[in-house]
Amino acid sequence: MKASYEKIIPLEANSFKAYAYEKPEFDAPWHYHPEYELTYIVSSHGVRYTGNHFENFTPDDLVLLGPNVPHCWKNTGAQLQKASAIVFHWDNNLLGTGWTEKPEFDRISRLLKSSEQGLKFDLQVALGIKDKLQRLVTMPSFQKLILLLEILQELSLTNMSHHLCERGFQQQLDMLDHERINIIYQYVRTKYAEKITLAEIANEVHMGRESFSRFFSKIMNKPFFSFLNEYRINAACKLLIEADLPVVEICDACGFDSLPFFHRQFKRYKGNTPHQYRGAFRVLGREIGNKE
């Protein structure tokens, strides 16, 4: 099976593609390509889908993806700024066949192998290389290549990252399955605060309930309602951080019928209660403010 394929064409006089872009919102569908991808989010927020994993993204989100890992970034809610990112694509033959087997590139080789599951780097790491990422885009081709290698080496030396999806998730989806996944993502994105039945979501992709359940579980390695509850919890996290609403209102705004069920699901996915989650971010915000 195959996900939507995107052909990456390097810029003239370069062996890899490096570019910055800005648009009203991130509109790329769920897609894959055989090149590696390093993406740095400059502005906007939303949900990042990587394989069978998704989580909220904000400015300074830094992710490295290996070949053929399906992915997309989707904006959610009101955006105060345009969606802006810096993106790098390169293939296995960046420096010729077998270049990562050279001893000088041992750490980079391990980094690229690890990226097959998607790697999300901590904020400290992202901020530490932000200036290099911004400068690289406009540099002459030779200096651009050298700086890319320096960035990869720097990323290979940190343990401040975590995997995003399961090993070997590089699903190959046929075009119909790809279209169905995009329809499901869009439907959940716009309807998560409402009651969603299995019959309704199955109808959106012209399938019966049982067929839809089998399809979704096979593609995403999780039942649809686990996916939906996880999406709602991520939406709740955003409100807990950005809005001064009571937890009971956030529960309702994110599509949960019951406050006790909301608490159970929140603890399942985040490991603490909504109040503890909000409190931890407020403490972090005060610490950052004091340092500044």
N, C-alpha and C positions, 0 to 999 in steps of 0.2 A: 504494500500500500504506500502511497506517496502524498506528502503535504505540499502546499503550494510552493513551487520552486522559484527562487529569485536568482537571476544571473547577475553576478558581481563583475563589473568591468573596471579594472584599474585605471586610474587617471594617466594621461599621457606622460611618458618619461618616468613612471614609477612602477615598481614591482608589486605594490599593494595600494589599496585605496584608503585615503584619509580625508575626511571632510566634516564640516560643521554645517548644520542646517537649522532653520527656524520656520515654523508653520503654525497655523491656528491650533492644530491638535495633531497628535500622532495618529496617523490613519492607516499605517501598514497592516495588512491582515496577518493572521497566523501563518508563518512561512518558514522555510529552511533554505540553506545553501551549503555547499561543501567547504566554504571558506570559514576560517576562524573569525570571530567578531568581538571587538572590545568596544563597549558603549558607555559613554559618560553622559548622564543627564544634567544639562545646564539649568533648565527651568521647567516647571510644570510638575504635576503629580497625577497619580492614577494607579493602575494595576499592571504589573508585569507578568506575562505568561511565559513560562519556560518549561517545555515538556509537559509533564503532568503536575507541575508546581506553579503556584501564583502567589504574589504578595504585593503589598503596596510599594510604590516607588515615590521618591521625592527628589528635589535637586540634590546633586552630588551622589546619585546612585551610580555605581560602577560595577559592570558585569562583563565577564569574559565567557564566551560561548564557543564550544568546540564545533567541528563540522556536523552538519545535518541535525542539529538540535532545534526543533520547532520553537518559535518564539514570536512575541509581539509585545509592544507597550501600548496601553490604551488609557487615555485620560478619563478622569471621573470628576464630576462636580464642576463648580465654577472655577475658571482659571484666571488668575490675576495677571499672568504673563503668557506669552506664546510658548508653545512647546519647542524646546531647543535642546539639541544634543550634539555631541562630537562622536563620530563613529570611525572605526578602523576595520578593514577587511584584508586578510591575506590568506594564501593557500599553503599547502604543505611544502611547496617548492620555493618558498620565499627567497632562500639563498642557494637554491639548487637541490637536486635529489639527495636525500639523506643528510641534510645539514644538521638536523637535531641530534644525529648520532655522534657528532663530534664532541669530544670531552668538554670543550669550552661552553657548550650549550646544554650541559647535563641538567642544570636546574630549570632552564626554560623548557626542555623536553618534558620534564616531569609536570611542569605547570600546564603545558598544552594537553598532556594526557589527562590531567585532572579536570580540564575544562570540558571534557566530554559529558560531564554531569552538570555543566554550568557552574560558574563560580561568582559569588557576590562578595565584594570586598567591603570591609568595614569603612565607616566614614573617615576615620583617621587616615587610612591608606589613600582613599579617593582624594582627600584634600591635599595630601602630601605630593601627589603627582599631577594635580590639576593644572598647574602652570605649564608643565611639560606637554601635557595633552593639548593645551590651547596653542602653544608655540609650534608644535609639530606640524599642524595643518598647513601653515604658510611657509615652512622652511624649504630650501632647495632640496632636490631629490636625494642626494647623497647624505646630507645631514639629517634628513627626515628618516631615512632607513636606520642610521646609527642611533638616533634618539628612540625609535621604536624598540630596537633591541635593548637599549638601556632601560626602558619602561618595563619590558617583559622580564628582564633580569631582576629589577626591583620588586615586581609583583611576585616573582618566583621565590623571593627570600622572606616573604612575610607569611605568618600563620594566621593573619587576621582576615580570614575569609571562610565561607561555608558553601557546601554544594547545594544546588537548587533542585535537581531532579534525580530520579533513580538511575543507576548505572544501566547503560544500554537502552535508554529510552528513545533513541533516534528512530522514532516511528516513521515508516514510509507510508503515507496515506494516499489513496487515490483521490482524484479531484472532487468527487462527490463527497467523500468523507471530510475533506478539507473545508468544503463549503458548509457542511453541517456543523463542524466545530465553530466556524466563524459566526454562524447564525446563533448557536447556543451561547457563545460568549456575549454577543450583542444583546440577546434577549435577557440574559442574567444581569448584564450591566445596566439595563434600563428598567427592569422589573423586579430586582432583588428585594425591594422594600414592600412588594405586594405578595399576596399568597400565590404561589406557583404550584400547579398540580402536575403530576407526571403526564397526564393526558394532554395538557396544554403545551408543555415543552416538546413532547413527542410530535404533536401536530405541527409545530413550527418547522420541523425537518421532515414532515410527511412520513412518519413512522408510527407503528403501533407501540403501545406502552412497553410490552415485553421486549420487542425488538430494539426499541430505544435503550432500555436498561442494559441489555447485553452489549449494544454498540458502545455506549458511553463508558461502561466499566472496562471494556476491552481496550479502548483508546486511552483513557485517562488513568486506568488502574485504580479507580475508586468509584463508588456509586454516585449518581448525580446529586442526591440530596446531601451527601458528605461534601461534595464540591460546593453546593449552594450555601450550606451552613458556614463553610470556611470562608466563602466570599463575603457573607454577611458579617462575620466576625472581623474581617479585615476592614470592612466599611465602618463597623463600630469603633475600631481602633482609631481610625482617622477622626471620627467625631469626638472621641474621648480626649484626643490631643488638641484639636482645633476649636471645639465648641464647648461652652460652659453649660451644657445641658445636663439635667439629672439623668442618671443611668437608666431609669425606667422609660424616659422619653427616647433615649438612644436605642434601647431595646425595641421599642415600637417602630422607630424610624428605619430600622434595619431589617424589618420583616419578621421579627420573632413574636409569636403569640403569647408566650409565657416568660415572665421574668426568671423563674427558677431554671427553665430550659436554657435561656440565654446565658445564665451564670454557668451552667454545666458545660455548655458548648465553648464558652470563653475560656474556662479553665482547661478544657481538653486541648484547645489549639494554642493557647498562650501561656498556660502554666500558672496563671494567677487570676485574681478576680478583676472585674472592670475597674473598681476603685483602686486596687493596688497598681494596676497598669497605668491609670491616669496619674496617680501619686508619684510613681517612678519617673515619669516624663517631666513632671513639674520640678522634681528635685534636680534632674539632669539639666533642665532649662536654667535653673538658678545657678548651678555650678558653672555652666557655660557663660552666663551673664557675669558672674564674678570674675572669671578669667579675663573677660574682655575689659 
